[in-house]
Amino acid sequence: MVTREARKEDKRARLRDAAWALFREKGFEPTTTKEIAARAGVASGTLFLYARDKADLLFLVFHERLSAAVDEGLRTLPDGPLLEQLLHLFAGFFRVYAEAPEVARAFVKELPGADGPNAQLTNRLTMSLLTHVSGLVQRAQARGELAADVPPMLLAQNAFALYFFALTAWLGRMTTLEGALDPLLRSSLALQLRGLSGK
């Protein structure tokens, strides 16, 4: 017997997959919530039980992918210096966005002020990532890579800001995907960390 929770998760997955497929095929702006509901095989009104609006469907789509990228990045984290660990983590997010750059542009555009239920999940994922990066900073301090007085969470936020700049530089067509990672992100992070080495 299929439980109510399993049915809800099935509808959520179908909506997520339908939104992803249509956003990639047609683009974010031209796609309607009615089309997404039809592709998912659910009633139009049912869609709004899982996402506040079409923009929130972007967060439904990307939350799962970014969450998987965080998990994979942490699972396969190299033993090297903090710079290489950060680049390893952030490269995973670039790979997610590289699957559909036009959809990624829409997602980044919707980020400021987004507060639907799936946007809130994505924001919590970002905070969880920052906590993990803060832990990496603390371990780098223990290894003597960074000065002991560097606030770990503040450095985590700075590193994320540098990543986000490199991401928007690529999505804004100011550089290639490869150039956004190296030299842009690599050199930006290296400069930040060099200034905090305490040596």
N, C-alpha and C positions, 0 to 999 in steps of 0.2 A: 504494500500500500504506500502510495506517494504522499508524503507529509505536506502540510501547508507551506512549511519553510522551504522544502525542496521545490515546490511549484513556484514560489516567489523567486528563488534563486535562478530557476530555469528561465523565467520571464525576464529577469534582470540580464542574464547572459545573452538571451536572444535580442534584447533591445541594444545592448552594448555592441554585439556583433553586427547588427543591422545598421546602427549609426556609423560604426567604423567603415563598413563597406560603402555606404552611400556617401559619406563625407569624402572618401577617397575617389569614388566614381564621379560624383557631381560637384564636389566642393561643399564647404560648410554653408555658405550663404544661400545657394540655390536649394539646398535640401530642406524639406519641411518635416515637422514632427509627424504629420499624417503619413508621409511616405515611410518614415522610420517605423512607425507602429505597424503599418501594413506589411513591410518587409519582415518584421519580427513576428507577425501573426498574432498581434494583440490589439485590443480596442484602443482607439486614440486616447480616451480618457485614462486608460490604465497606464500609459506612458508616464503621466504626471505623478503617479505614485512612486516612481523610481528616479525621476529627474524633474527639477523645478521648471526648466525651460530647455530650449534647444542648446543654449550655451552650457547648461549643466550636463547635457549629454556628452559634450566634449570632455568634461572632467570624469564622467563615468568611463569613457573610452580610455583616457590616458592614465587614470589612477591605477588600474590593474597593470598596465604595461610598465609604468614607472616604479610601482611597488616591486614588480618582478625584477626590474633592473637594480633596485637597491639591494634586494636579497642576493641576487647573483653577484653583484659587485662586492658585497661584504663577504660572501662565501669564498670568492676567488681572490681576495685581497692579497697582493704581493707582500713579501716580508721586507721590502726595500724602504727607502726613506719616505717621509711624509709626502713629498712632492709626487713621487711615483704612485703612491696610494691614492692621492686626490685625483690625479689624472686618470687612473684606472676606474675610479668610481664615476667621474663625470663623463668619461668616454662612453659608458654604458647608456647614459641618458641621451647623448647625441645619437647613438644607434637607434634608440626608440624613435626619436624625431625624424631620423633619416628615412624611416619606412614611408613617411608621407609628409614631406616638408610643407606642403600647402596647408594641410590639416594642422600641423604643428604651428604654423604662423597664426592661424585662427585661435588656437589654444592659448598661445602667449598673449595675443591681443586681448583675450577675455580674462586674463589673470587678475588685473587690478580691480579690486572691489567685488570679485566673484564671491557669492556667499550661499549658493545652493547647497543641498546636502552632499553632492558629490564633490563640489568645490571645497567644502569643509574637510572632507576626507583627504583630499589632495593636500590641503594646507597642513593637516596633521602629519601627513607623510613627510612633508618638507621639514617640519619641526623634528620629527623622528630622525631624519637624515642628519640634520644639524647636530643632534645629540650624539649620533654615531661619530660624526666628524670631530666633534669636541673630544670624544674619547680617543680618537687617533692623535689629536693634538697633545693630549695628556701623555700618551705613550711616547710620542716624539720628544716631549720634554724630559721624560724619564731616561730616554736614550742620550740626552744631551744635545739634541738637534736644535732645540728652541730654548730661549731664555725661560727661566722658571716663573717669571712674573707676567708672562703673556696670558691674558684671559682666554681660556680655551673656547668658550662659546662665541666670544667676539671674533676670534680668528676664524672659527667655522663660518660665521656669517660673512666675513670679508671674503673668504674663499668661495662661498656660494655666489656672492655678488660678482666676482671675477668670472666665474663659470657662466653666470647669466648674461653678462656682457658679451662674452665670446659666442654664446648661443644666439643672442639677438644680432650680433654682427654677421653670423652665418645666415640666419633667417632673413636678415635685411639685405642680403646679397653683397655685403661689403667684403666678404672673404669666402673661400671655399670651405667645405666641411673639414677637409684635412688641415687647411690653414687656421681654422678656428681653434683646433686642438693644439696644433704645433706649427707655427711658433706662438700664436696669440695667447692661448690659455697657459701653455707651459711657461712662457717667459713672464707672464703676469704673476702667476703663482710663485715662480722662482724669485722674482723681485720682492714680493710680499714676504716670503719666508726668509730671504737673505737679510732683510732689515730687522728680523726678529730673532736671529740666531744667538744674539748675546755674545758673539765672538768678535 
